[in-house]
Amino acid sequence: MRVGVHINRFNNSAGAPALGAELAAAAAAAEAAGVSWLSVMDHYFQMEFNGGAEDPMLEAYTTLGYLAGRTSTVQLGALVTGVTYRHPGLLAKIATTLDVVSGGRATLGIGAAWYDREHHGLGVPYPPLAERFERLEETLRICRQMWDPENNGPFQGRYYQLAETLCVPPPVSTPHPEIMIGGGGEKKTLRLVAQYADACNLIPSSPEELRHKLDVLRGHCDTVGRDYDTIRKTIAYTGDAATDGDLDAFTRDIEGYTKLGVDTVIVGPRLGETSGWIESFIAPAVQRLAGLD
């Protein structure tokens, strides 16, 4: 099993002037540790359970572009972009740009959005949940069409109309940047994973819950004629062991997931200064998890 790092706080003790250097140090530490994935949140405001809206928050894709210039091997993405944050044509262009400048290391992580305060705060429309899922499906279709070199014609949807789906230069990744859908909703989210995604990200409370979610995903794959094994499965780890630096407890927590086909466990420590934590905890965790059967 591989290890990813999710940078989810930017409250550096030295303030905003130190954030660039800390991100560069975290990127260097992640690559030295053998981390396979490096992500940031895509939010306008910091989440309430992670410090609140008054805590610092950087714009995701600007940050990912900076990280692309500081790395050469890790896969880069937002975990995850809310479908309401950007027009889908622009989002496809942004993700393509990240893929190009990183040499083919971009993932488009996307979901239905949920944080109403940041939408209302910055005046971004926040439609009802059912509509957000409908917009998510149209966005996935638009991205795939923009990444299809044989189809740069119009797109006519209920919510989005594009006269041209040009995307030049095209992505470096083949056939296109990885699409990762975040969330475990069994009726809509996992159906969209089966139909459109290359990867999924789940936040299970136990191996038993993950096994159930993956069984649901397998059922959706059967329904749409998708090979279940072609979807990369990732999980987000939310336990205290990672933040506490307890490698033994972390390993015990992860062991139950190893036989369920999980490719990557993504760890977000809720720390404003992550570079030292990557060196002291993630580096040995990468080695420890690589040996799990």
N, C-alpha and C positions, 0 to 999 in steps of 0.2 A: 504494500500500500504506500502511495506517495503522500507527501505533506505539502499543503499550501498555506500561505499566510494571508490573512485579511486585515488590512490596516483600517481600523474603524474609529480611531480618535486622533485628534490633532492638537491636543492641549499641552503642547510642549512647555516645560518649565521656563524656558527663555523667551517664550512668546512667538509671535508671527515671524520675526526675522530669522529664527532658528529652524523653521519648518523645512525649508528647502534642503539644508544640510542634513537634517535628520532623515528626511525621505531618501536622500542619496545614500546615507549610511545604512539604512534599512535595506535598500535595494542591493547594495554590495554584500551585506551580511546574508541576505536570502540566497543569492547566487553561490556564495562560498559554502553555505550550508547544504546545498543540493536541493533547495526548495523548487517544486515544479510549477507552482502557481502563486501569483501575487495580485491581490485585488484591493480595491477601495470601495467604500460605500458610494452610492449615487443618491445623495440627498441634498436639499437646499439648507435645511436646518439639522443640527445634531438631534438624534432621537432622544425622547424623554428618559428612557431607561438607561441611556448611555451618557448622561450629563445634562441633557436638555438643550433647548434651542439657543440659549445664550452661550453655549460652548462652541469652540471653533469648528467650522466645516469647510473643506475645500471642494471646489467643483471637480467632479470625478474625472472627466475626460481630459481636462487640462493637466490634472495630476498624473493620469496614466501616460500622457504624452511625455511628461518629464521623466517618469519611471522607465519608459521605453528607451530614452537616451542614456539611462544609467545602467541598463541591463542588456544581456545578449542571449539568455537561454530561457528565462521563466516565461510562462504563458501569462498574459495580462488581461484583466477584465474588471468590469464593475460587478459587484455582487449586491443587488442587481439593479439595473435601470428600471425605473417605473415607466410604464408605457405612456403616461401622461406628460412626462417631462420635456419631450422634444417631438417635433413633427417627425413621422417615421422616415420620410425621405432624407431629412437632415440627419437623423440618427444613423441611417445606413451609411451616409457619407462620412460621418464622424468615426464610426467603427472601421470603415475602410481605411481612413487616414491612419488610424492607430495601427492597423494591420500592415500598411505599407511602410510606415516609419520604423516599425519594430521588426521588419523582416518576416512577417507572417506569424506573429505571436499573439494576435488579438482574439479574444472571445467576446461575443455580444451576449452578456448576461442580461436577462430581461424578465419582468414580471408585471403583474396587474396594478401595482402601486397601492399604497395604503395610508400614507402619513398625511392626513388631511390638513394639519396645522400649517405645514410648509407650503402647501398649495394655496390655502387662503391667505397666508402671510405675504406671499409674493405675487398674488393675483393670478395664479395659474388655475385654469378650470379643473374641477375635480368631479367628474360625472359619477353616477351611481355605479356600484360594483358590477352589475350585469353589463352595463355599457363599457366599462373598462376592459372586461374580458373580450367583448366584441371588438374593441379597438386593438387589443393585444393580438387577436388573430389576424386582423387586417394588417397590422404592422409586421407581423411575421411573414405574411405573404408578400408585402412590399419589399422587405429586405431581401427575400429570396429572389424576387424578380429583378431587383437592382443588381444582384450579384450573378445574374444569368446573362452571359455575354450575347446570347442569341435573342434576348427579349428586352429591348429598351423602349418599348412602346408605352402606351398609357396604362394607368390603373384606375379602375372605377369601382370604388367601394361605397359602403353606406356612409362612412365617416370621412374617408380620405379620397381625393381625386388628384391624380398626378398626370399631367399631360405627357411627360417623358420620364422614364426611369433610367436615365443615363447615370453611370457611375464610372468616371474616368479620372485617374487611373483605376483599373480594377484591383481587387484585393490580391495580395501576394499568396495568401493561403489558398489551397485547392481542395475542393471546388469553391470554397468560400470560407470566411471566418466562422469558427465554431459558434453555434447558437446554443446557449445554455438558458434554460427556463428554470427560474427559482420558484419553489413552493410545492406543497404536497396535497393541494386540493384534489380529491379523487374524481370528481365529475368533470371538471373543466381543465384544471392545470395539467394534470397527468395525461389527459387526452391530447392537449396541445403539445406536450412533450413527445408523445408517440407520433403525432402527425408532422411536426415541424422541427424538433430540436435534435441537436447532436449530443447534448449533455443535459443532465438535470442536477439540481442542487436541492437536497432535502435537509431538514433539521429534525432528525428523529430523537425521541426521548429514550429509546431503547432499541436494541437489535430486533426485538419482536415487532415493534412498530414499523421499523424500516422494512422488514420482511413483508409485512402486510402491504405497505405502499408499493413496493416493487412488484408484488403479485398483481396489484391493481394496474400498474403500468404495463405489465406483461399482457394483461387482458385487453387493454386499449391497443397495444401493438398488434395483437391477434386480430382485433376488429378492423384496423386500418391497413393490415397487411404489411406491417413494419417488422423488421428483424430486431427483436428486443436487445440482442447482444451488440448491436451497432450504436447503442446509446451509452455514453460514458456516465457512470454514476458517481456523484460526489456528495459528501455530507459536510455540514457545518457543525463543528464541535463547540458546544456552549458550556461545557463543564468548568468547574473551578480549578481543576488540576493544572491546566495550561497556564493560567494567570499566576497560580501559586508556585509554579515551577516544579511540580511533583511529577517527575517522569514516570515513576512506577505506577502511580494512580492513573495517569493518562494512558499508559500502555494497557492497563487492565480495562479501562473504559472502552478502548478501541478494539480490543481482541475479539469481542463478540460480533463485530462488523466484518471481520476479515473474510469470512466464507460467503458473504452475500454479494460479492461482485463489485464492491466499492473500489473505485480507482484512486480517489484522492479524499483525504480528510483535510478540511480547510479550518484553520485555527485563527480566531480573532481574540486577542488578549484583553481588549479594552484598556490599553495602555497608550499614553500619549507619546512615549519614546520607546519605539519597538526594536531598534537596532541591537541594543544590549541583550534584550530578551531573546531575539533570534539567535544570537551567538551562544547564549547560556542554556537555552531550553530547546529551541527548534533544531539546532544542528544535531544534538544527540538524539532527538526524537526522530529525525529523518533516518538515522542509522538503525534505531530500534525498530521502527515500523517496517523498514525494508526487509527485516528478517522474520516478520510474522508470516505464518502460513495460514 
